[in-house]
């Protein structure tokens, strides 16, 4: 019997509030993420973090792919580089701020709290996608190779 894929952050509860440390109001670093029960046929993992409540449509906060399938934690404060050596050369894409790597929640002041979706894609291949790619290119590249997915949502407002 397959166990359910685990994808969460010990830094906050699913449905809870993203701590200030991981937002533009704090250190603006990526949170620690934990992964478990990845299927044995997985060849890589991809992470997408976005805000579907942004005024101009879904806003991308982080794109990370070619994470080895045996990784159990994505560390806090992943550097904003094209490749992440601590994750065996995983690649990062361009976020909605026009930068590489993670940039945290930063909704307009006075808006109702926005939802932030943390999504994990388990893939049966490594992606031949250059670092710096944008969200749609990553989603298109993962589409034929998805084995399963997991996700959780948290909120943040200013």
C-alpha positions in Angstrom: 0.0 0.0 0.0 1.4 3.4 -1.0 1.8 5.9 1.8 0.7 9.5 1.2 3.3 11.9 -0.1 4.4 14.3 2.6 5.1 17.9 1.8 5.0 20.5 4.6 7.0 23.1 6.5 7.7 22.6 10.2 7.9 26.5 10.4 4.1 26.9 10.1 0.9 24.9 9.9 -0.9 24.3 6.7 -3.7 26.9 6.5 -1.8 29.0 9.1 0.2 32.3 8.7 3.6 32.4 7.0 6.0 33.7 9.7 7.4 37.2 9.1 10.9 35.8 8.6 9.9 34.3 5.3 8.2 37.5 3.9 9.3 40.9 2.6 8.6 42.2 6.1 11.3 40.0 7.6 14.5 38.3 6.3 12.7 37.2 3.1 14.3 33.8 3.1 12.8 30.5 2.0 11.3 28.3 4.7 12.5 24.8 5.6 10.4 22.3 3.7 10.1 18.6 4.5 9.3 15.8 2.0 8.5 12.2 2.6 7.1 9.0 1.1 8.3 9.9 -2.4 7.4 7.1 -4.9 10.4 4.8 -5.7 10.0 5.5 -9.5 10.6 9.3 -9.0 13.6 10.8 -10.7 13.3 14.4 -9.6 11.1 16.9 -7.6 9.9 20.4 -8.4 8.6 23.1 -6.1 6.3 26.0 -7.1 5.2 28.7 -4.6 2.7 31.2 -5.8 0.0 33.7 -4.7 -3.3 33.2 -6.6 -4.7 36.3 -4.8 -2.3 38.9 -6.3 -4.1 41.8 -8.0 -2.6 41.1 -11.4 -3.3 37.3 -11.3 -1.2 34.5 -9.9 2.2 35.8 -8.8 5.2 33.5 -8.6 7.3 33.5 -5.5 9.6 30.5 -6.1 10.4 27.9 -8.8 12.8 25.1 -8.0 13.3 21.9 -10.0 15.6 18.9 -10.5 15.7 18.3 -6.7 16.8 14.7 -6.2 13.9 12.4 -5.2 15.7 11.2 -2.0 15.9 14.7 -0.5 13.9 14.8 2.7 14.4 18.5 3.5 14.9 21.6 1.4 16.9 23.8 3.8 15.9 27.2 5.0 17.4 30.2 3.2 18.2 28.6 -0.2 20.6 31.0 -1.9 19.2 33.0 -4.9 21.4 31.3 -7.5 20.8 29.6 -10.8 21.8 26.2 -9.3 21.7 25.0 -5.7 24.7 22.9 -4.9 23.3 21.8 -1.5 20.5 20.2 -3.6 22.8 18.4 -6.1 22.6 21.3 -8.6 18.8 21.8 -8.6 17.8 24.8 -10.7 15.8 27.9 -9.9 13.6 30.0 -12.0 12.6 33.6 -12.3 10.0 34.7 -9.8 7.4 37.5 -10.2 9.9 40.1 -8.9 12.1 39.3 -12.0 14.7 37.6 -9.8 16.1 34.1 -9.3 15.1 32.0 -6.4 12.7 32.6 -3.5 11.1 35.9 -2.6 8.5 35.7 0.1 5.0 36.9 0.5 4.6 40.7 0.1 0.9 41.5 -0.6 -0.2 45.1 -1.0 -0.6 46.8 2.4 -4.3 46.8 3.3 -5.3 43.8 1.2 -7.0 40.9 2.9 -4.4 38.2 3.7 -3.3 36.4 0.5 -3.1 32.7 0.1 0.4 31.2 -0.7 0.3 27.8 -2.4 3.4 25.6 -1.8 3.2 22.8 -4.5 5.4 19.8 -4.9 5.6 17.9 -8.2 7.1 14.4 -8.2 8.5 13.6 -11.7 9.6 10.5 -13.5 12.5 12.4 -15.2 14.9 15.2 -14.7 13.9 18.3 -16.6 15.9 19.7 -19.4 14.9 23.3 -18.5 17.5 26.1 -18.2 17.8 28.0 -14.9 15.9 31.2 -15.0 12.8 29.7 -16.6 9.4 31.2 -15.7 6.4 29.5 -14.1 4.5 28.5 -17.2 7.6 27.0 -18.8 8.2 24.9 -15.7 4.6 23.8 -15.4 4.6 22.9 -19.1 7.8 20.9 -18.7 6.5 19.0 -15.7 3.1 18.1 -17.2 4.0 14.9 -19.1 6.3 13.7 -16.3 4.2 14.1 -13.2 3.8 11.0 -11.0 2.0 12.7 -8.2 1.7 16.1 -6.4 1.2 17.4 -2.9 0.4 20.9 -1.8 -0.4 23.1 1.2 -1.5 26.7 1.6 -0.6 29.4 4.2 -1.6 33.0 4.4 0.0 36.4 4.9 -1.3 39.9 5.1 0.2 43.4 5.8 
